């Protein structure tokens, strides 16, 4: 099972600090506007206005709003893995897959509830909403295999990658169901998701 490469949506990567800060403002504005008006009403001009940058600065990085949303998804992915890594580093249960699973699920739920634009984009490349492809979940599973194999003392082989892919696909479907049922995520469905993941991973990892 070959790892899926991370996509890039930038026309040009920022080199100078000022350019990097401008890109951050553009993506922050995109995230805020996604929450406010949705993807269909999103425009590069509105993003430029909200970010306080010339429209040419937006086009310097992105060819269209789809590329901008994909870049936001990439940023979400990196921030999520940073949060999971930090949580595992702070964990008292080193080597315990249950602590690792809680970190993976809890950090995703927190971003789902609090990160601007995350409810529409998450890790991405699925805008407009509803066109859900498999590649983002493959990339999540690949990254979790990298992160957790050392933590768990496991070999990052195809079997472990497949295990995490099944867990990620299952959790993704059920968490989206939970947030369709309630804006903050239906707690009963989330509890059932956690129990299901524990049962499956326990069979494989114990």
N, C-alpha and C positions, 0 to 999 in steps of 0.2 A: 504494500500500500504506500505509494510514493507521496511524500508531503506536497501539499498544494502551495505554490508560491504566492506571496502577498502581492496584490495588485498595487499599482501606483496611479494616481489620478492627476498629479501635478504636471503642468506643462514645463515648469522650471522650478527647481528646488531653490529655496532661499539660501543665500550665501552669507550676507551680512546680517548682523543682529537686527538692524532696523527693518530689513525685509522679512525676517522671521517673525518679528512682532506684528508686522502688518498682516501676515498670513494668519497669525493667531486671532487677530481682531476679525478678519473676514470669516473664519470658521466659527468663532463665537457668535457673530451676527447671524450666520446661516442657521446655527442651532437654535437661537432664540426665535427667529422668524418661522422655522419649521413648527415650533410649538404654537406660535400665534396664528399663523395663516395656513399651515399645511404645505405639502409639496407642490400641489397644482398652482397655488397662488404665489409661490416663491419666485423671485426674479433676481437676476444678478444686479440690476440697478438698485433694488430695495436693499440687498445685502451691502452694496457699496455705501449707500446712504446711511444705513445703521452702523456700519463699521467706521464711518468717517474717512473713507478713502476714495480717490478717484475711481471711476468705473474701469479705467485702463489698468489699475492695479489688480482688480479682480481677474480681468482677462489675461493678465501677465501670468497668473497661476492656473486659471481654469478656462476651458473652452466653452462651458455651459454649466447650467445649474446641476445637471446630473453628475458631472465630474466633481463639483463642489460637495455634493451630498456624499459621494463615494469617499472623498478625502476626509470628511467628517467621520464616516464609518471607520476608516483606517485609524484616525486619531482615537476614536472610542476603543478600538481593539487594543492599541498600545497602552492606553490609560488603564483599561481593565486588567491586562496582564501585569502591569506595574502594581496595581492594587492587590491582586492575588499574590504576587511575589512578596510584597511587603507583609501581607497577612500571614503567609506561611513562615516568614522569617521571625515574626513575633509569636508564633504558635508555640504553646507548651507541649503540644502532642506531636513532636517531631517523628515522622515515620508512620503516623496514624492516618490511614486513608480517609477515615471519617472526618477528621479535622480538615483535611485537604478538600474533601467534597463540600463541607460547610463553607469553607472560604470561597470556593469557586461559585457556589450557588448564591451565597449571601452578597458577595460583591456585585454579581450580576443584578440581583434584585434591587440593591441600593442604587445602582446606576439607572436602572429602569425607572425608579421612582424619582430620582433627583437630577440626573444629568440632562441639560437642555438638549432637545432634539433626539434624544436616545430612543424614545418610544416609537418614532417613525423610522429611524435609521439603524439602530443598534450597531452590529458589526458589518453590515451591509451588502452593498451592491444590489439591493433589492428594491430600489425606488423605481417606479411607483409602488406603494405598499401593496402586497398581494403577490407580486412576482418573486416568490421565494426560491432561490437557487441553493444548491447544496454546497457550493464552494466556501462560503463564509464559515459554515459549521465544520467543514474539513479543516480550515485553517485554525479554528479554535481548538479542535481536537489535536492537531499537530503541535500547537504551542503548549497545550496542557501536557502532552506527552513529554515535551522537553522539560517543562517546569517540574512536573511531579515525579518523573522517573527517578531522579536523584533523591528527592525528598522521601520517596517510598522505598528506595533501595531496589528498584526494579530496572530491568533492561528495557530501553526504549525501542522495542521491536514492533513488528506488525501486529502481534496479538494485543499488546498494550494499546497501541494506536486505535485498533478496531474497538477495543473495550471503551475507550474514551469517546470515540466517535458515536457509538451507540448511546452512551450516556448523554452526550451533548445534544444529539438529535431528539432524544426522549425529553430531556429537560426543556429544550427550546419549544417544542410543541405544547407541553403542559404549562409552561410559564406564560406563553402567549394566550392560552386559554384562560389562565387565571386573571390576566389583565384585560381580557375581553369581558370577563364577568364582573370585574371591579376595577376602578381607576387605580387603586393602590395594590391590586393583586389579591385575588380571593385567597384568604389564609387557609381555608380547608383544602383547596386544590394545591397550594404550595406545600402544605404538610403531607399530602398524599404523594406529591412529586418527590419530596425528600425521602419518604419511606420507600417508594419504588426504587429510587437510586441506591439507597442503602442495601436493599434486598439484592439487586442486580450486582452491584460492585462487591458486596460481601461474598457472593458466590464465586466471583472471579478473583478477587484480591486477597481474601483470607487464606 
